[in-house]
């Protein structure tokens, strides 16, 4: 069963491409050549360990076509780097979560955190009950917004920057705790409207909107 069908367009390509992933963690890239649908790439996204998400798989494409993001297992965010100049995908990997630090000894703390990450080989997202993830528009670094629910059933939004070279996730500079209890989806809003959020009416808030909507769930995903 197909879980995601994500269209995207490389600047080096004169055509649109389609990223397809399945509930069995397989994926492929489809294109259209000489009147025929062709497979340009395919692979496996499965991890050897991990608990599949309860809300279903989430797949998103960075608006600037720098990467594809996938939330397939609790606590893990998988990245498939995109190479626009070559019109292809690079090898997928799970990004590690590293806390953002800004103190005088921040460099030392970051090195220590990186050492711990290396020792454990993996640091998971703190948010286990993720409801939705979306890339934001107009960000210098690929940035995701995460809508999640805590153990007390309160819902919050946090942002993370994806550091491709370091293969890390660091906390973004915007977050909004205690959003509406019925919020279930994030709607990224591009410029020139992307300087507010419909929930807080703050003029300096993050470029996204949070609303009620259908949850991500395998039973609601399309069949090929």
C-alpha positions as CSV (number, residue, x, y, z in Angstrom):
1,X,0.0,0.0,0.0
2,X,1.3,3.4,-0.9
3,X,1.7,5.7,2.1
4,X,3.0,8.8,0.3
5,X,3.1,10.3,-3.1
6,X,5.2,13.5,-3.0
7,X,5.7,15.5,-6.3
8,X,8.8,17.6,-6.6
9,X,10.7,19.5,-9.3
10,X,14.5,19.9,-9.6
11,X,15.8,23.0,-11.3
12,X,18.0,20.8,-13.4
13,X,14.9,18.9,-14.6
14,X,12.4,20.0,-17.2
15,X,9.8,17.7,-15.7
16,X,8.1,16.9,-12.4
17,X,9.1,13.8,-10.5
18,X,7.1,11.7,-8.0
19,X,8.5,10.2,-4.8
20,X,6.4,7.1,-3.7
21,X,6.9,5.3,-0.4
22,X,5.0,2.3,0.8
23,X,3.9,1.0,4.3
24,X,6.6,-1.7,3.9
25,X,9.3,1.0,3.8
26,X,10.1,0.7,0.1
27,X,10.4,3.8,-2.1
28,X,10.8,4.8,-5.7
29,X,11.1,7.9,-7.9
30,X,8.9,8.0,-11.0
31,X,9.3,10.2,-14.0
32,X,7.8,10.6,-17.5
33,X,9.9,9.9,-20.5
34,X,8.9,9.5,-24.2
35,X,5.3,9.0,-23.3
36,X,6.0,6.3,-20.6
37,X,6.2,6.2,-16.8
38,X,9.7,5.1,-15.8
39,X,11.4,4.3,-12.5
40,X,14.4,6.5,-12.0
41,X,15.4,5.3,-8.5
42,X,14.3,2.9,-5.8
43,X,15.4,1.6,-2.4
44,X,14.6,0.6,1.1
45,X,13.9,2.9,4.1
46,X,13.5,0.3,6.8
47,X,15.5,0.4,10.0
48,X,16.6,-2.7,11.8
49,X,15.2,-1.5,15.0
50,X,12.4,1.0,15.9
51,X,8.7,1.1,16.8
52,X,6.4,2.1,13.9
53,X,4.5,5.3,14.6
54,X,1.0,4.9,15.9
55,X,-0.4,7.8,13.8
56,X,1.0,6.4,10.6
57,X,3.9,7.3,8.4
58,X,4.6,11.0,7.6
59,X,6.5,12.1,4.5
60,X,7.4,15.7,3.5
61,X,9.5,17.5,0.9
62,X,11.5,20.6,1.6
63,X,10.1,23.5,-0.4
64,X,13.6,24.2,-1.8
65,X,14.1,20.6,-2.8
66,X,17.0,20.1,-0.5
67,X,15.7,16.9,1.2
68,X,12.8,14.6,1.8
69,X,11.9,14.0,5.4
70,X,10.2,10.8,6.8
71,X,8.8,10.0,10.2
72,X,8.4,6.2,10.1
73,X,9.4,5.2,13.7
74,X,8.8,6.8,17.0
75,X,11.6,9.2,17.9
76,X,13.3,9.0,14.6
77,X,13.4,11.4,11.6
78,X,14.9,10.0,8.4
79,X,16.4,12.3,5.8
80,X,16.8,11.6,2.1
81,X,19.1,14.3,0.7
82,X,18.3,15.6,-2.7
83,X,20.9,16.7,-5.2
84,X,19.1,19.2,-7.5
85,X,22.1,19.8,-9.7
86,X,22.3,16.1,-10.5
87,X,18.6,15.5,-10.3
88,X,18.9,12.5,-8.0
89,X,18.7,11.4,-4.3
90,X,21.6,10.6,-2.0
91,X,21.7,7.9,0.6
92,X,19.1,8.2,3.4
93,X,20.1,8.4,7.0
94,X,18.5,9.1,10.5
95,X,19.5,12.6,11.9
96,X,20.6,12.8,15.5
97,X,19.0,15.2,17.9
98,X,21.6,17.6,19.6
99,X,20.4,20.2,22.1
100,X,21.0,23.8,21.1
101,X,23.4,25.7,23.5
102,X,24.3,29.3,23.6
103,X,26.4,29.8,26.8
104,X,30.1,30.6,26.9
105,X,30.9,26.9,27.3
106,X,28.5,26.0,24.6
107,X,31.2,24.7,22.3
108,X,32.4,22.3,25.0
109,X,28.9,21.2,25.8
110,X,28.1,20.6,22.1
111,X,31.3,18.5,21.7
112,X,30.3,16.5,24.8
113,X,26.8,16.0,23.4
114,X,28.3,14.9,20.1
115,X,30.6,12.5,22.0
116,X,27.5,11.0,23.8
117,X,25.7,10.7,20.5
118,X,28.7,8.8,19.0
119,X,28.8,6.5,22.0
120,X,25.1,5.7,21.8
121,X,25.1,5.9,18.0
122,X,21.6,7.5,18.1
123,X,19.7,10.2,20.0
124,X,16.0,10.2,19.5
125,X,13.5,13.0,19.2
126,X,12.1,13.9,22.6
127,X,8.6,14.0,21.1
128,X,7.3,10.5,20.8
129,X,3.6,11.1,20.1
130,X,4.1,13.2,16.9
131,X,0.9,14.3,15.2
132,X,2.3,16.2,12.2
133,X,5.6,17.4,10.8
134,X,6.0,20.0,8.0
135,X,8.9,21.9,6.4
136,X,8.7,25.7,6.6
137,X,9.2,28.1,3.8
138,X,11.9,30.7,3.4
139,X,14.4,29.1,5.9
140,X,18.2,29.3,5.3
141,X,18.6,25.8,6.6
142,X,15.9,23.1,6.2
143,X,13.5,23.6,9.1
144,X,10.7,21.4,10.3
145,X,7.8,22.2,12.6
146,X,6.6,19.4,14.8
147,X,3.1,19.2,16.3
148,X,3.1,16.7,19.2
149,X,1.2,15.6,22.3
150,X,2.7,15.2,25.7
151,X,1.8,12.6,28.3
152,X,-0.8,15.0,29.8
153,X,-2.5,15.2,26.4
154,X,-1.5,18.8,25.9
155,X,-0.4,19.7,22.4
156,X,2.6,21.9,21.4
157,X,4.7,22.9,18.4
158,X,8.5,23.0,18.2
159,X,10.8,23.7,15.3
160,X,14.1,22.0,14.4
161,X,16.8,22.9,12.0
162,X,18.2,20.0,9.9
163,X,22.0,20.2,9.7
164,X,22.8,18.0,6.6
165,X,26.5,18.0,6.9
166,X,26.5,17.1,10.6
167,X,23.5,14.8,10.2
168,X,21.9,16.5,13.2
169,X,18.7,18.0,14.4
170,X,19.0,21.1,16.6
171,X,16.1,23.0,18.2
172,X,14.9,26.0,16.3
173,X,14.4,29.4,17.8
174,X,10.6,29.3,17.7
175,X,8.1,27.2,19.6
176,X,4.6,27.5,20.8
177,X,3.4,25.5,23.8
178,X,-0.3,24.6,24.6
179,X,-1.9,25.0,21.2
180,X,-5.5,24.1,20.7
181,X,-6.4,20.6,22.0
182,X,-8.0,19.8,18.7
183,X,-5.1,20.8,16.5
184,X,-3.9,17.9,14.4
185,X,-2.2,19.4,11.3
186,X,0.3,22.1,10.4
187,X,-0.1,24.2,7.3
188,X,3.1,26.0,6.2
189,X,2.4,29.5,4.9
190,X,4.8,30.9,2.3
191,X,5.7,34.6,1.9
192,X,4.3,37.2,1.9
193,X,1.7,35.8,4.3
194,X,4.2,33.7,6.3
195,X,4.7,36.0,9.2
196,X,1.8,34.9,11.4
197,X,0.0,32.0,12.7
198,X,-3.8,31.8,12.8
199,X,-3.8,30.4,16.4
200,X,-1.8,33.1,18.2
201,X,-2.3,36.2,16.0
202,X,1.2,37.2,16.9
203,X,2.8,39.3,14.1
204,X,6.3,37.9,14.9
205,X,5.3,34.3,15.1
206,X,6.4,31.4,12.9
207,X,5.3,31.1,9.2
208,X,2.8,28.3,9.7
209,X,-0.9,27.7,10.5
210,X,-2.2,25.0,12.8
211,X,-5.6,23.6,12.4
212,X,-7.9,20.6,12.8
213,X,-7.7,18.0,10.1
214,X,-7.6,14.3,9.3
215,X,-4.9,12.5,11.2
216,X,-2.1,10.6,9.6
217,X,-3.2,7.0,9.8
218,X,-2.5,4.0,7.6
219,X,-6.2,3.3,7.1
220,X,-6.6,6.6,5.4
221,X,-3.7,6.3,3.0
222,X,-4.2,5.6,-0.7
223,X,-3.7,2.3,-2.5
224,X,-1.7,2.2,-5.7
